[in-house]
Every structure is written in structure tokens, then in C-alpha cells.
Amino acid sequence: MTRAAEVHDIEGVLAALRRVVDDCARAGDRNGLFAAVYRQVTAAVAQQLSRGFFDDADRLNRFDAVFAGRYLSALAAWRDGRDPGRSWRLAFRAAEDAGPVLVQHVLLGVNAHINLDLAVAAAQTSPGEEIGGLKGDFDRVNEVLVDVLCRLQGALNELSPLLGGLDVVLGRFDEEILGFQVQRARAESWDAAVLLAGQPPAARQVTIRMLDRYASGLGRTVLAPPFPVTAALQVIRFAERTPMSEAVGRLDRALGI
């Protein structure tokens, strides 16, 4: 039976993600694409944590551990043949398919983790009236996330040579054309976290299931966008020639952190 790594702080998260990325790189597993991006975002958050960027370092450590724990548990469940939930099931199942392009795999993971896991982790870390105190650091994590994703765009363009060109022609391909906007997703996730934080356990579980269905719907749009995007994806896929093991490794090393 596969077990999720027990993580209690951001250093434990980084160690667990390092193992996931390395395992995926060795196996040529497409799940490593999101894991590599997630590890670099976490490393950037850890750097800012050490510099005193956040209001409450202890709370941020707990928040990050709970947040990552949901992803690690979902991945362990999938590998063990158990159900990780709708949105993660969509992402992990897509990773077994050679059809989606690299940016789709990344966005499927980002979608499940932000539109589902982020709100749940925030409410769990700061339940009830405590949730208001988390808002400043929640927004600061936003700043780090957006910065890292923008910097990683160049690495994705190298691995997917036609992606950048289609960004110019069609608009920002990953956000506007595939229908996923990270900043908007995190804003919606905060609203969901505030709702969850104030709910009793039974109502909270109903809300979590609703969030999972919502994230799954967005994920299906990322996976099967409307025409003419489908035609553009075929062109992009044709130009993606890097072996998956190498692609995971290059994405993981893109920012040198």
C-alpha cells in the first residue's frame, strides 16, 4: 500500500516533493510535471519565509504542510488504487495519456490544488474567526506563486516550442484560451475558505464535495477546450519532442531552487 508522506512543516514538504519529482523523472511519469512546478513554488515560499516576508511563520509552516498533505494524500491514494476525488482523479488519469500537452498537465494539477485543496487547507489551519488573520499571508503567497509561474513560462516555452508563438497569436494560451486564471482561482479559493471556516463539520463536507465538482468541471475544460483550441493543441503536441524524464528534470531545475 502506498502511503502519503507525513509532513509537518515546509522543509518536510520540500523533502516529500523532492522524492515525488525524482521518482517521476526516473519513471517518465507525467505527474512529475506538476510536482516539479509545485516544488519550485514551495521552495520560493520557503525562501521568503526565511526572510521574514510573512506575518506568522509558524502558522505559514502549518498551512503549507496541510496544503501539501492533501496533494500527497491524493497522489498516494491514486497509486494505491483508491479514489483521490474528482478533480485529482481527472489530473492523475490524464497523466497516463500521451494526448494532453505539457501545459495541460501542469494546469490540471494547479486547478485541483488551488480550486479544491487551498480553501480546505486554509480553513483547517485557521478555523472559525481565525480565518481573517490568515488573509495577509494568504495574499503574500499569491505574490510568490504568480512570480514563480511567470518565470516558469520560459521553461515551458522551451519544452513546448510552439506554445509561446500561440500565446502571441491567440492571447495568453494557458490562462485565457484554456480558461484557467491563477489569480482569479486563488481569490475564489479565499471566499470558499472563509465559508468553510465557519461551517459545522457536516456542512463543511458538503461544501468540499461541491468544490471538488467545480474544480473537476474546470479541469475538463482544460483537458478538452472548445474549437479552435483543440486544433492548436494538436500543433503544439507535434512540437513537444523532449522525453518525459528529461522534461520533468528540466522543469524542476528551471529556476535553480
C-alpha positions in Angstrom: 0.0 0.0 0.0 1.3 3.4 -0.9 1.3 5.9 1.9 1.4 9.7 1.8 4.4 11.2 3.4 3.9 12.7 6.8 4.8 16.4 6.6 4.7 18.9 9.4 6.5 22.0 8.1 7.7 23.5 4.8 11.0 21.7 5.0 9.2 18.4 5.2 7.0 19.4 2.3 10.1 20.1 0.2 11.6 16.8 1.0 8.4 14.9 0.1 8.1 16.8 -3.2 11.7 16.1 -4.0 11.0 12.4 -3.7 7.9 12.7 -5.9 9.7 14.6 -8.6 12.8 12.3 -8.6 10.6 9.2 -8.8 8.5 10.7 -11.6 11.7 11.8 -13.5 13.1 8.2 -13.3 9.9 6.7 -14.4 9.0 9.2 -17.1 5.8 9.8 -15.2 3.8 12.9 -16.4 2.7 13.5 -12.8 6.2 14.9 -12.3 5.4 18.0 -14.4 3.0 19.5 -11.8 5.1 18.1 -9.0 8.2 20.0 -10.3 6.3 23.2 -10.6 4.8 22.8 -7.1 8.2 22.0 -5.6 9.7 25.3 -7.0 6.7 27.3 -5.8 7.2 25.8 -2.3 11.0 26.5 -2.4 10.3 30.1 -3.3 7.8 30.4 -0.4 10.4 28.8 1.9 13.0 31.4 0.8 10.6 34.2 1.6 9.7 32.6 4.9 13.3 32.7 6.0 13.5 36.4 5.1 10.5 37.3 7.3 8.2 38.0 4.4 5.2 36.5 6.2 3.3 37.8 9.3 3.2 34.4 11.2 6.0 32.0 10.3 4.6 29.2 12.5 1.1 29.4 11.0 2.5 29.6 7.5 4.5 26.4 8.1 1.4 24.6 9.3 -0.7 25.9 6.4 1.9 24.8 3.9 2.1 21.3 5.5 -1.7 20.8 5.4 -1.9 22.2 1.9 0.8 19.9 0.5 -0.5 16.9 2.6 -3.8 17.0 0.6 -1.9 16.7 -2.7 0.5 14.0 -1.3 -2.5 12.0 0.1 -4.4 12.3 -3.2 -1.3 11.0 -5.2 -0.8 8.1 -2.7 -4.5 7.2 -3.0 -4.3 7.1 -6.8 -1.2 5.0 -6.8 -2.8 2.6 -4.3 -5.9 2.2 -6.4 -8.1 4.3 -4.2 -10.2 7.3 -5.2 -8.4 10.6 -4.8 -11.6 12.6 -5.6 -13.0 14.0 -8.8 -10.5 16.8 -9.7 -7.4 14.9 -8.7 -8.7 11.7 -10.5 -9.0 13.8 -13.6 -5.4 15.1 -13.4 -3.9 11.7 -12.5 -5.8 9.9 -15.2 -4.7 12.4 -17.8 -1.1 11.8 -16.8 -1.5 8.3 -18.1 -2.5 9.7 -21.5 0.1 10.9 -24.1 -2.6 13.1 -25.7 -2.5 16.3 -23.5 0.3 18.8 -24.0 2.7 19.7 -21.2 0.9 22.9 -20.1 -2.4 21.0 -19.8 -0.8 18.5 -17.3 0.6 21.4 -15.2 -2.7 23.3 -15.2 -4.7 20.2 -14.3 -2.6 19.9 -11.1 -2.8 23.6 -10.4 -6.5 23.5 -10.8 -7.2 20.7 -8.3 -4.7 22.1 -5.8 -6.0 25.7 -5.9 -9.7 25.3 -6.6 -10.1 22.5 -4.0 -7.1 21.9 -1.7 -6.2 25.6 -1.0 -9.6 26.5 0.5 -9.8 23.3 2.6 -6.2 23.8 3.9 -6.8 27.4 4.8 -10.0 26.7 6.7 -8.3 23.8 8.5 -5.3 25.9 9.5 -7.4 28.9 10.7 -10.9 27.7 11.6 -13.7 30.0 12.7 -12.9 33.6 13.3 -9.2 32.8 13.0 -9.5 32.7 9.2 -9.4 36.5 9.0 -5.9 36.6 10.4 -4.6 34.4 7.6 -5.6 36.8 4.8 -2.4 38.8 4.7 -0.2 35.8 4.4 -2.6 34.1 2.0 -2.2 37.1 -0.3 1.6 37.1 0.1 1.7 33.5 -1.0 -0.3 34.7 -4.1 2.6 37.1 -4.9 5.2 34.4 -4.7 3.0 31.9 -6.8 2.3 34.3 -9.6 6.0 35.4 -9.8 7.2 31.7 -10.0 4.6 30.8 -12.6 5.6 33.7 -14.8 9.2 32.8 -14.5 8.4 29.1 -15.4 6.6 30.2 -18.6 10.0 30.5 -20.3 10.9 26.9 -19.3 7.6 25.6 -20.6 8.1 27.5 -23.9 11.5 25.8 -24.3 9.9 22.4 -23.8 6.9 23.3 -25.9 8.4 25.4 -28.7 5.2 26.5 -30.3 3.4 27.5 -27.1 5.0 30.9 -26.9 4.0 31.7 -30.5 0.4 30.7 -30.0 0.4 32.9 -26.9 1.2 35.8 -29.2 -1.4 34.9 -31.8 -4.3 33.8 -29.5 -3.6 35.6 -26.3 -2.1 34.1 -23.2 -2.8 30.5 -24.1 -2.7 28.8 -20.7 -4.8 31.3 -18.9 -7.1 32.9 -21.4 -7.6 30.1 -24.0 -7.6 27.2 -21.7 -9.9 29.1 -19.3 -7.8 29.0 -16.2 -6.6 32.1 -14.4 -4.5 31.5 -11.3 -5.1 34.9 -9.6 -8.9 34.6 -10.1 -8.8 31.0 -8.8 -7.0 32.0 -5.7 -9.5 34.8 -5.0 -12.3 32.4 -5.3 -10.5 29.9 -3.1 -10.2 32.5 -0.4 -14.0 33.1 -0.5 -14.5 29.3 -0.2 -12.0 29.2 2.7 -14.0 31.8 4.7 -17.2 29.8 4.1 -15.6 26.5 5.1 -14.0 28.0 8.2 -17.4 29.0 9.6 -19.3 25.8 8.8 -20.0 22.8 11.1 -18.4 19.5 10.0 -21.4 18.1 8.1 -22.0 21.2 6.1 -18.2 21.5 5.5 -18.1 18.1 3.9 -20.9 19.1 1.5 -19.1 22.2 0.5 -15.9 20.3 -0.1 -17.7 17.9 -2.4 -19.2 20.9 -4.3 -15.7 22.5 -4.6 -14.4 19.2 -6.0 -17.2 19.0 -8.6 -16.5 22.6 -9.6 -12.7 22.0 -9.9 -13.4 18.9 -11.9 -15.6 20.9 -14.3 -12.8 23.4 -14.8 -10.3 20.6 -15.3 -12.5 19.1 -18.0 -12.4 22.4 -19.9 -8.6 22.5 -19.6 -8.4 18.9 -20.9 -10.9 19.4 -23.7 -11.2 23.0 -24.6 -13.5 24.2 -27.4 -12.5 24.6 -31.1 -10.3 26.1 -32.4 -8.1 25.5 -29.4 -8.2 21.7 -30.0 -6.6 22.3 -33.4 -3.9 24.5 -31.8 -3.2 21.8 -29.2 -2.5 19.3 -32.0 0.1 21.6 -33.4 1.7 22.2 -30.0 1.8 18.5 -29.3 3.6 17.8 -32.5 6.5 20.1 -31.5 6.9 18.6 -28.0 9.7 16.1 -28.6 11.6 16.1 -25.2 11.4 12.7 -23.5 9.2 12.9 -20.4 12.0 12.1 -17.9 14.1 14.9 -19.3 11.1 17.3 -19.4 10.4 16.7 -15.7 14.0 17.3 -14.8 14.4 20.4 -16.9 11.2 21.9 -15.4 12.4 21.1 -11.9 15.7 22.8 -12.5 14.3 25.8 -14.4 14.6 28.3 -11.6 17.6 26.8 -9.8 15.8 26.5 -6.5 
